Amino acid sequence: MDELLNRTRAAVWHPCTQMKQLEAAPPLAIARGEGAWLIDTDGRRYLDAISSWWVNLFGHCNPRINTAIIDQLGKIEHVMLAGATHEPVVELSERLAKLTGLGHAFYGSDGASATEIALKMSAHYWRNSGQPEKNGFVSLQNAYHGETVGALAVTDIPLFKTTYAPLLRHSVQVPTPDARLAEPGESAEAYALRCAAALEAYLAEHAATTAAFIVEPLVQGAAGMAMYHPAYLTRAREVCDHYQVHLIADEIAVGFGRTGTLFASEQAGIKPDFICLSKGITGGYLPLSAVLTTDAVYAAFYGDATARGFLHSHSYTGNPLACRAALAVLDIFEHDNVIAANRVRAAEFTHLLSEVAAHPRGHHFRHLGMIWAFDVADARPGFATRFHRAALAQGVFLRPVGHTVYAMPPYVTSADEIRGLADAVLTCLDNPEI
Ligand SMILES: *Cc1c(COP(=O)(O)O)cnc(C)c1O
């Protein structure tokens, strides 16, 4: 283990990490995974309570996803998608079209590349429609849409953004409907509608220069699992329609059942102009993202002029192995009736976490689908790191965001495993040093 840690420190630049901190807090050296568990090189087991950064749905080394990928490996591992096509990408596009009601799928590799694609496609749509001045973007306060330069421009997390401000194009942030910000006595719904009115006020003035409003439906993940009432999205859809501004649903984190429905937008009864998907799309196996859009957007690009087309590409666009993993994931959703099963599972897990919910240090305990979160009001600087280390010592992998502790377990997690998670969280909360 120590040898691997020395080598990783020397050769691997870890993401979202001040490398010097690895001296005091080395990363886990993971040798293998099994269901909801990560197993390190010394054989110690850790419950993957945040699904490996929100990507894993059906556990590590899932036999059904493994089988699909192995089968695909024997056929074709990759072929470029410009000038060629293949069964997995066609079938995946057809099935995603049925599930989202958006019939045209464009592929990227990571979530951030899906954001880039949606932003470029939206602005290009308006250009092709004779309104090139409609190229601005609006997002929510505390939004997170990825960290490449275009995606970071619509992200609103200062820790990630401030350093790169000189590289970024201006975008506008409107008030977040985060239910924690409601006035005393104000319902989450009333607050959501008040925020939607602020979006409307902005668009009333600036629609002529605005291409799209991009939003994380129902849960702002990186903001600390900020949850809000679906009325916000319902109203945002009406407002965007009225002012002719695209609505981009960034379902990269909340898609594929995380919020209790296959896609979070469903809970607001809306159809976005673009849906960005990634993370859970391959069950956490392989990098893949997709942007799905409407016939109207697609039609605006269709024509004789090459430059009217969407001339965007990534080398691994529509990778067959990743598409097969995604198809295996959709099969599991169908055959195991995952959405209905998760409803039962989530109710049971919420019950098992009731002592955590009632803990005097916890505030704003909240839950949606397969996400649970609360804030620790008396958290001192360094809380997230101390909590992370203390939970690891008890065999649970958790990574609080600031003073927010959250769990986002794989859908194969058992009640016993959640009981263990609850015990570990309570032990951490009961330790005044953390
Ligand atoms: C993770 C995430 C992204 C970026 O995805 P990457 O694969 O990390 O680039 C974008 N939007 C949301 C809402 C996310 O949670």
The ligand as a Gaussian input file, in Angstrom:
#p B3LYP/6-31G(d) Opt

LIG

0 1
 C      -20.496000      16.215000     -12.346000
 C      -21.342000      17.225000     -12.984000
 C      -20.964000      17.832000     -14.187000
 C      -19.627000      17.579000     -14.846000
 O      -19.427000      16.244000     -15.167000
 P      -17.898000      15.726000     -15.369000
 O      -18.064000      14.354000     -15.886000
 O      -17.309000      15.756000     -13.976000
 O      -17.224000      16.653000     -16.283000
 C      -21.829000      18.733000     -14.757000
 N      -23.002000      19.023000     -14.194000
 C      -23.409000      18.457000     -13.047000
 C      -24.752000      18.807000     -12.482000
 C      -22.582000      17.561000     -12.385000
 O      -22.945000      17.048000     -11.207000

